[in-house]
Amino acid sequence: MKKTFFCLAAMLFSLVATAQDDYPTFKSGKLYYQIVDQTNHWAQVTAPTNGNPYQDIGTSDFSATVTHEGVEYTVYGIGPGAFMNATLTGMVTLPEGMIYIDNGAFDGSGNSSGGSGVRLPATMQFVSEIAFVNNKLGHITVQSNNPYFAKLAIEPQGSLVNMLTNKEGNRLIAFPGHKLVSATGEGTYVSQVTIPDQITEIAPYAFYGNSDLTNVTFHSGITSIEHRAFTDCRKLTSVRLPSAGVVLGESVWSGCVNVASVSLPENIVLNKHDFYCCSIENLTVPEGVNVIPMMCFAGNELKSLSLPESLERIDSCGFQNNPDLSSVNLKNVKRLEHFAFMGCTGLTSYTCNGQLEYISTTVFCNTGLVDAMLPEGLKFMDGNVFFSTNSLKTITIPSTVETIMFNPVTKCPNVKRIQVAEGNTHFAELDSCLYEINEAGNPVRLVSVPQGRENTVLRVPDGVTVIAKQAARNVELTEVYLPASVQELESSAFSTITATTQVTSVATEPPTIEEGSAFFSNEVFANATLYVPLPSVEKYQAATGWKEFQHIEGIDTGDEPAEPGDFNGDGGVDVEDVNVIINLILEGINVPDNTDLNGDGITDISDLNELINIILAQ
């Protein structure tokens, strides 16, 4: 029997999916039908062609066969959305011969006065898991001799409810979602349900969109609650799972906007979006939980959050958009994936036990952090970790960090410098900027120019080969100097800058820029002057990205800068250049080139004295 069902169902759904637009839709009685196979004369009930839902449909409106233009068609099923938001009168019994109910067939259907329902025939073989979402039915039942489905009767609040299960009676497939009429004729809404002991599995979408459910009691024998089983049950107020053995699907309680209380057993395995957009205020994640899946608790109203010692990873958007959460102890968490706490605008602090090794992009985007508090032990940082965190003022890269993909503090206007902890052999601070360094301690890649940096002139030191992605995004620089060593500018390296009036690139071959990527803003391209080596003007005029500059001029690059001691490239020698050389000396970074004023091969206090003499002699 089951083999016959699967073969027949596959054949029918293939026909339905490929039904031609020119196959007619016709009306017979109150209902519309679509031909799905002209050769075998098969049809399905479909939605009205005028777009309005059916009204006052009862058992007598259905037929096992219909005739169109003299040809009799067998009605094998109900098509997608056929009775969406339809008004059904009493218990509607579908005719024998029907074998399938397609997606959303009874979505939103029912009767506001109560007492309506749908009875499946003995021939019914397939019911889509979303056939009865948002339903307003009082009963979903089936003929007793159906080999695939069964009904299970319960009496919540004194009224009989028939729900649809598998033939074995252990899997709840669809629950009626609206008003019942009791034996006395009084209407009542099913708001509280105790899952019967014989039910061990709750199928996908079983309670989806139930508009009146406020409380569900689970027993310890529940083994699975599948995806979207309770999605959009908007009056549901709490969730209490007594069994750690239950397997959760995705988005089980997603959109249950009034769920404010959650009690979870130890060792529960959560899934994506399970409590997305609920109203949970105080959450204790139990021991045994290793991962907070993607968007699992995003969009709640968390005020307090307790995480277990067992937790190792928070996946993308795990706690996104909880604006009232002020602090969190990450304990032994090792990985934070992107957007994990994005939009937690009240989050001002976090702590951990020194296990955190990996922070992905935008983890703390748009939060309330003032101090980044990056812990020792951290090894990997992605870019934009603190993107658009306006409150952020200080950040120190720990000594253990080995990789920073690109600028971690993009659009953080109050960060004036990026400090690097003593002992870090991969990164260093130079002129308030963050550089990746080589084994000799010399900068080779510009990672970040903080937006709050006081110096508006950026002079990239010789030896740097790469300007990282978004390195100076949103930074209002008036001048930019790129040495001959620069070979590549990654996407958006200087994007959204508008104040730059002078850009100098002394590389004879234009540094590569990814095709189609942002480079400078249109204002800079239109108004700033690009200075390049005189023999390379035509190359820059034809090169990707560089050719966007409207003003390109050639210069003699034999001695850059022209005036000894002009370290920041602003055309003069003054106290700003003193600050540059002091930073170099304090940071212990050996930058040959023009900072070695006395020619002894290093940059030290004697060069500072030479610079002071130059200034005094002016």
C-alpha positions in Angstrom: 0.0 0.0 0.0 2.7 2.5 1.0 4.7 1.7 -2.2 1.6 2.4 -4.3 1.1 5.7 -2.4 4.6 7.0 -3.0 4.6 6.1 -6.7 1.2 7.6 -7.3 2.0 10.7 -5.2 5.2 11.3 -7.0 3.4 11.0 -10.4 0.6 13.4 -9.4 2.9 16.1 -7.9 5.1 16.0 -11.0 2.0 16.6 -13.1 0.8 19.4 -10.8 4.2 21.1 -10.8 4.3 21.0 -14.6 0.7 21.9 -15.3 0.5 24.1 -18.4 -0.9 27.6 -18.1 -3.2 26.9 -21.0 -4.8 24.0 -19.1 -8.2 25.5 -18.2 -9.4 26.5 -14.8 -13.2 26.0 -14.7 -16.0 26.3 -12.2 -18.4 23.6 -11.2 -20.9 24.5 -8.5 -19.2 26.7 -5.9 -15.7 25.4 -6.5 -13.0 26.1 -9.1 -10.9 23.3 -10.6 -7.7 23.0 -12.5 -6.9 20.2 -14.9 -3.5 18.7 -14.1 -3.6 15.8 -16.7 -5.7 16.0 -19.8 -4.8 12.5 -20.9 -5.9 10.7 -17.7 -8.6 13.3 -16.9 -7.3 14.4 -13.5 -8.2 17.6 -11.8 -7.6 19.4 -8.5 -9.7 21.9 -6.5 -8.1 25.3 -6.9 -8.6 28.9 -5.5 -11.2 31.2 -7.0 -9.9 33.0 -10.1 -11.1 36.3 -8.8 -8.7 36.2 -5.8 -11.4 36.2 -3.2 -11.6 33.4 -0.7 -14.4 30.9 -0.8 -17.4 31.6 1.5 -19.7 29.1 3.3 -18.3 25.9 1.9 -19.7 22.7 3.1 -19.5 19.0 2.4 -22.2 19.2 -0.4 -20.0 21.5 -2.4 -17.4 18.8 -3.0 -17.6 16.1 -5.6 -15.4 13.1 -6.6 -15.8 13.9 -10.3 -16.6 17.0 -12.3 -17.4 17.6 -15.9 -15.9 20.2 -18.2 -16.9 20.6 -21.9 -18.3 17.1 -21.9 -15.3 15.4 -20.3 -15.5 13.9 -16.8 -12.5 14.5 -14.6 -11.5 12.7 -11.4 -10.8 15.1 -8.5 -7.7 13.7 -6.9 -6.7 16.5 -4.6 -6.7 20.0 -3.3 -4.2 22.4 -4.9 -1.9 25.0 -3.2 -3.8 27.6 -1.3 -7.2 26.5 -2.6 -9.1 27.3 0.6 -6.9 30.0 2.0 -8.9 32.2 4.4 -12.1 30.3 3.3 -15.2 30.2 5.4 -16.2 26.5 6.1 -19.6 25.5 7.4 -19.7 22.7 9.9 -17.7 19.6 9.4 -16.5 19.4 5.8 -16.0 15.8 4.7 -13.8 15.5 1.7 -15.0 12.9 -0.9 -13.6 9.4 -1.3 -11.0 9.3 -4.1 -9.1 12.3 -3.0 -5.5 11.4 -2.2 -3.6 14.6 -1.5 -3.8 18.0 0.1 -1.1 20.5 -1.2 0.7 23.4 0.4 -1.4 25.9 2.3 -4.6 24.3 1.1 -6.5 25.3 4.3 -4.2 28.1 5.4 -6.4 30.5 7.5 -9.6 28.6 6.8 -12.4 28.0 9.3 -15.3 29.7 10.8 -15.2 32.5 13.4 -18.5 31.3 14.9 -16.8 27.9 15.8 -17.6 24.3 15.1 -16.0 24.0 11.6 -13.7 21.2 10.7 -12.2 19.0 7.9 -12.6 15.2 7.7 -10.2 13.4 5.4 -11.4 10.4 3.4 -10.1 6.8 3.7 -8.3 7.3 0.4 -6.2 10.3 1.6 -2.5 9.5 1.3 -0.6 12.7 1.5 -1.1 15.9 3.5 1.5 18.7 3.1 3.1 19.8 6.4 1.9 23.3 5.7 -1.6 22.3 4.6 -3.3 23.6 7.8 -1.1 26.5 8.9 -3.0 29.4 10.6 -6.2 27.4 10.5 -9.3 28.4 12.4 -10.8 25.0 12.5 -12.4 23.2 15.4 -11.5 19.7 14.2 -9.1 18.0 11.8 -10.1 14.4 11.6 -10.0 11.4 9.2 -12.1 8.4 8.4 -11.2 5.5 10.7 -10.3 3.1 7.9 -7.6 5.4 6.4 -4.4 3.4 6.4 -2.1 6.4 6.7 -3.7 8.8 9.2 -5.7 8.7 12.4 -7.6 11.1 14.7 -6.8 11.7 18.3 -9.5 13.1 20.5 -8.7 15.2 23.6 -10.9 17.4 25.8 -9.1 20.6 26.8 -11.3 23.0 28.7 -14.3 20.7 28.5 -14.6 20.6 24.7 -13.8 17.8 22.3 -10.9 18.4 20.0 -10.0 16.0 17.1 -6.4 16.4 15.8 -4.7 14.6 13.0 -1.9 12.1 13.7 -0.2 9.3 11.9 -1.8 5.9 11.8 0.3 4.7 14.8 -1.0 7.7 16.8 2.4 8.8 18.1 3.0 11.7 15.7 0.8 14.9 15.9 0.5 16.2 12.3 -2.0 19.0 12.5 -3.9 20.7 15.4 -7.1 22.6 15.0 -6.5 26.2 15.9 -9.8 28.0 16.7 -13.2 28.0 18.3 -15.1 24.9 19.3 -18.7 24.4 20.0 -19.4 22.3 23.1 -22.3 19.9 23.6 -24.2 22.8 25.2 -23.7 24.9 22.2 -21.3 27.3 23.9 -18.3 28.5 22.0 -14.8 28.2 23.6 -11.3 28.8 22.4 -8.6 26.2 22.9 -6.0 28.1 24.8 -4.3 25.4 26.9 -3.2 22.0 25.6 -1.5 19.1 27.4 0.2 16.9 24.9 -1.1 13.4 25.3 1.3 10.8 26.6 1.0 8.7 23.4 2.3 11.6 21.3 6.1 11.4 21.1 6.6 13.5 18.0 5.2 16.9 17.0 5.4 17.3 13.2 6.5 20.5 11.4 3.9 23.3 11.5 1.6 21.3 13.7 0.5 24.4 15.7 1.8 27.0 13.3 -0.1 30.3 13.6 -2.5 29.1 16.3 -4.0 32.4 17.3 -5.4 31.4 20.7 -2.9 29.1 22.3 -1.5 30.4 25.6 0.0 27.4 27.2 1.3 23.9 26.1 2.3 21.3 28.6 4.9 18.7 27.4 5.5 15.3 29.0 9.0 13.8 29.4 8.4 11.2 26.7 8.5 13.8 23.9 11.4 12.9 21.5 11.1 15.5 18.8 9.5 18.9 18.1 10.1 19.6 14.4 10.6 22.8 12.5 8.2 25.6 13.0 5.9 23.5 15.1 4.8 26.5 17.2 5.9 29.4 15.0 3.7 32.5 15.3 1.7 31.3 18.2 1.4 34.9 19.3 -0.5 34.3 22.6 1.8 31.6 23.9 3.5 33.0 27.0 6.0 30.3 28.2 7.9 27.3 27.1 8.9 24.5 29.5 10.7 21.4 28.2 11.1 18.6 30.8 13.1 16.2 28.7 16.7 16.6 27.6 16.2 13.9 25.0 13.9 16.0 22.8 15.3 16.9 19.4 14.3 20.4 18.2 13.9 21.4 14.6 14.5 25.0 13.3 12.3 28.0 14.3 10.2 25.9 16.7 8.9 29.0 18.6 10.0 31.7 16.2 7.7 34.7 16.2 6.0 33.7 19.5 6.1 37.4 20.5 4.6 36.9 24.0 6.8 34.0 25.1 8.6 35.7 28.1 9.6 32.6 30.1 11.7 29.7 28.9 12.8 26.7 31.0 15.2 24.3 29.2 16.6 21.0 30.4 20.3 20.2 30.7 22.0 18.9 27.5 19.3 20.2 25.2 20.4 20.7 21.6 19.0 23.9 20.3 18.4 24.7 16.6 18.4 27.8 14.4 15.8 30.5 15.1 14.2 28.4 17.8 13.3 31.5 20.0 13.7 34.2 17.4 11.5 37.3 18.1 10.1 36.1 21.4 9.9 38.3 24.5 12.3 36.5 26.8 13.7 38.8 29.5 15.7 36.5 31.8 17.4 33.5 30.2 19.5 30.8 31.8 21.0 28.5 29.2 21.5 25.1 30.9 24.7 23.2 31.3 25.5 20.7 28.5 24.6 23.2 25.8 27.7 23.6 23.5 26.4 25.9 20.8 23.9 28.7 20.6 22.7 28.3 17.0 22.1 31.0 14.4 19.5 33.6 15.5 18.4 31.3 18.3 17.6 34.1 20.8 17.8 37.1 18.4 15.2 39.8 18.7 14.1 39.2 22.3 14.0 41.5 25.3 16.9 40.0 27.3 17.8 41.9 30.5 19.9 39.1 32.0 21.7 36.2 30.4 23.4 33.3 32.1 25.6 31.1 29.9 26.9 27.6 31.0 30.5 26.6 31.4 29.9 24.0 28.6 29.2 26.7 25.9 31.9 26.9 23.3 30.4 28.7 20.4 27.8 31.4 19.7 26.8 31.2 16.1 25.8 34.1 13.8 23.2 36.5 15.2 22.7 34.2 18.3 21.7 37.1 20.6 21.3 39.9 18.0 19.1 42.8 18.8 18.6 42.5 22.5 18.9 46.2 23.3 18.4 45.9 27.1 21.2 43.4 27.7 23.9 45.3 29.5 26.5 42.6 30.3 27.4 39.0 29.6 29.8 36.5 31.0 31.0 34.4 28.1 32.8 32.0 30.4 34.5 29.3 28.3 33.2 30.4 24.9 35.9 30.0 22.2 34.2 31.3 19.1 31.9 34.2 18.4 30.4 34.2 14.9 29.3 37.2 13.0 26.5 39.5 14.3 26.5 37.4 17.6 25.6 40.5 19.7 24.9 43.0 16.9 22.3 45.6 17.9 22.6 45.0 21.6 22.8 48.7 22.1 22.8 48.5 25.9 25.7 46.1 26.1 28.5 47.9 27.9 30.7 45.0 29.1 31.5 41.4 28.6 33.9 39.0 30.4 35.3 35.6 29.7 37.6 33.0 31.2 40.4 33.5 28.7 39.2 30.8 26.3 38.0 33.1 23.6 40.1 32.5 20.5 38.1 33.6 17.5 35.9 36.7 16.9 34.2 36.9 13.5 33.0 40.1 11.7 30.4 42.4 13.2 30.2 40.5 16.5 29.8 43.7 18.5 28.4 45.9 15.8 26.2 48.7 17.1 26.6 47.9 20.8 27.2 50.2 23.8 30.8 49.0 24.5 33.3 51.7 25.6 36.3 49.5 26.0 36.8 46.6 23.7 38.3 44.5 26.4 39.9 41.9 24.1 41.3 39.1 26.2 44.7 37.5 26.1 44.4 34.2 24.3 42.5 35.7 21.3 44.2 34.6 18.1 41.8 35.6 15.2 39.9 38.7 14.6 37.8 39.4 11.5 37.1 42.8 10.2 34.3 45.2 11.3 34.2 43.5 14.7 33.0 46.7 16.4 31.4 48.3 13.3 29.3 51.4 14.0 29.9 51.2 17.8 29.8 54.9 18.4 30.5 54.6 22.1 33.8 52.7 21.7 36.8 54.7 22.8 39.6 52.3 23.5 40.8 49.1 21.9 44.0 47.1 22.6 45.0 44.2 20.4 46.2 41.4 22.8 49.7 40.0 22.4 48.3 36.6 21.3 46.4 37.9 18.2 47.9 36.4 15.0 45.4 37.4 12.3 43.2 40.4 11.7 41.4 40.2 8.4 40.7 43.9 8.0 39.7 47.0 10.0 38.0 46.0 13.2 36.8 49.5 14.2 35.2 50.8 11.0 32.7 53.7 11.8 33.8 54.0 15.4 34.2 57.8 15.5 35.6 58.0 19.1 38.5 55.6 18.6 41.6 57.8 18.3 44.3 55.1 18.2 44.6 51.3 18.2 47.0 50.1 20.9 48.8 46.8 20.7 49.8 44.9 23.8 53.5 44.4 24.4 54.8 41.2 23.0 52.6 40.9 19.9 54.9 39.9 17.0 52.3 40.2 14.3 50.9 43.8 14.7 52.1 47.2 15.9 50.7 50.7 16.3 52.4 53.4 14.2 51.2 57.0 14.1 47.9 55.9 15.9 47.3 53.3 13.1 47.3 49.5 13.1 49.9 47.8 10.9 50.7 44.1 10.3 54.4 43.7 10.7 57.0 41.2 9.5 59.5 39.2 11.5 61.9 42.2 11.5 59.1 44.3 13.1 58.6 46.5 10.1 55.1 47.3 8.8 54.0 45.5 5.7 50.2 45.9 5.7 48.0 48.9 6.8 45.1 47.3 8.6 43.3 50.3 10.3 43.2 54.0 10.4 40.9 54.8 13.3 38.2 57.3 12.5 38.9 59.5 15.5 42.6 59.8 14.7 43.7 63.4 15.2 46.2 63.6 12.4 44.4 64.2 9.1 47.5 63.4 7.0 48.2 59.7 6.3 51.7 58.9 5.3 52.1 55.1 4.8 55.7 54.1 5.7 58.0 52.5 3.1 57.8 48.7 3.1 54.0 48.5 3.3 52.7 46.4 0.4 49.0 46.2 1.1 46.3 48.6 2.2 43.7 46.3 3.7 40.0 46.3 3.1 38.2 49.3 4.6 41.5 50.4 6.2 40.5 54.1 6.2 36.8 53.9 5.5 35.0 57.0 6.9 38.2 58.6 8.0 38.4 62.3 7.0 41.9 62.5 5.7 43.1 65.6 3.9 46.2 64.0 2.3 47.3 60.4 1.6 50.8 59.4 0.7 51.5 55.8 -0.6 55.1 54.7 -0.9 56.6 52.9 -3.9 56.3 49.6 -2.0 52.5 49.5 -2.1 51.3 46.9 -4.5 47.6 46.4 -3.7 44.6 48.3 -2.3 41.8 46.0 -1.2 38.1 46.9 -1.6 36.8 50.1 0.0 40.3 51.0 1.3 39.5 54.7 1.4 35.8 54.7 0.6 33.4 57.4 1.9 36.2 59.8 2.4 35.2 63.3 1.1 37.8 65.7 2.5 40.9 64.4 0.7 42.5 67.0 -1.6 45.8 65.3 -2.4 46.7 61.7 -3.0 50.3 60.7 -3.8 51.3 57.2 -5.1 55.0 56.9 -6.0 54.8 53.4 -7.2 55.8 53.3 -10.9 53.3 50.5 -11.6 49.8 51.5 -10.3 48.9 49.3 -7.3 46.2 46.8 -8.1 42.6 47.5 -7.2 39.8 44.9 -7.4 37.6 45.5 -10.5 34.3 47.1 -9.4 35.3 47.7 -5.8 35.1 51.0 -4.0 38.3 52.9 -3.7 37.8 56.6 -2.9 34.5 58.5 -3.0 33.2 60.2 -6.1 33.9 63.6 -4.4 37.6 62.7 -4.1 37.8 61.4 -7.6 36.3 64.7 -8.9 38.1 67.2 -6.7 41.4 65.8 -5.4 44.7 65.7 -7.3 46.5 62.4 -7.8 50.3 62.8 -7.9 52.2 60.0 -9.5 55.7 59.4 -11.0 56.0 61.5 -14.1 56.8 58.5 -16.4 53.7 56.7 -15.0 51.0 59.2 -15.6 49.5 57.3 -18.6 49.6 54.0 -16.7 47.5 55.5 -13.9 45.2 57.1 -16.3 44.4 53.7 -17.7 44.5 51.6 -14.5 41.4 50.2 -12.8 40.3 52.5 -10.0 43.1 55.1 -10.5 41.6 56.2 -13.8 38.6 57.6 -11.9 40.6 60.5 -10.7 39.8 63.6 -12.8 43.1 65.3 -12.0 46.3 63.3 -12.4 49.7 65.1 -12.4 53.2 63.7 -12.8 55.9 64.6 -10.2 59.6 63.9 -9.8 59.8 61.3 -7.1 63.6 61.2 -6.8 63.6 62.5 -3.2 60.3 62.1 -1.3 59.5 64.1 0.7 61.3 67.1 -0.8 61.9 68.7 2.6 63.9 66.7 5.2 61.9 66.1 8.4 58.5 66.3 6.7 57.5 62.9 7.9 53.7 63.3 7.6 53.9 64.7 4.1 52.1 68.0 4.8 54.7 70.1 3.1 56.2 71.6 6.3 58.4 70.5 9.2 56.7 71.2 12.5 55.6 69.7 15.8 53.4 67.1 14.0 56.5 65.6 12.6 58.0 65.5 16.0 55.0 63.4 17.2 55.6 61.0 14.3 59.2 60.3 15.1 58.5 60.0 18.9 55.8 57.4 18.2 58.3 55.5 16.0 60.9 55.5 18.7 58.5 54.6 21.5 57.0 51.7 19.5 60.5 50.4 18.6 59.6 50.0 14.9 62.5 50.3 12.6 61.3 52.4 9.7 64.3 53.3 7.4 63.6 55.8 4.7 63.5 59.5 5.6 63.2 59.2 9.4 66.9 58.3 9.7 68.0 61.9 9.6 71.6 61.4 10.8 72.2 58.4 8.5 73.2 55.9 11.1 70.7 53.3 9.9 68.2 53.5 12.7 65.5 55.8 13.9 66.3 56.9 17.5 66.7 59.9 19.8 69.5 61.4 17.8 67.2 61.7 14.8 64.7 63.5 17.1 67.4 66.0 18.0 68.2 66.5 14.3 64.5 67.2 13.7 64.3 69.7 16.5 67.4 71.5 15.1 65.7 71.7 11.7 62.6 73.2 13.2 64.6 75.7 15.3 66.7 76.7 12.2 63.6 77.7 10.2 
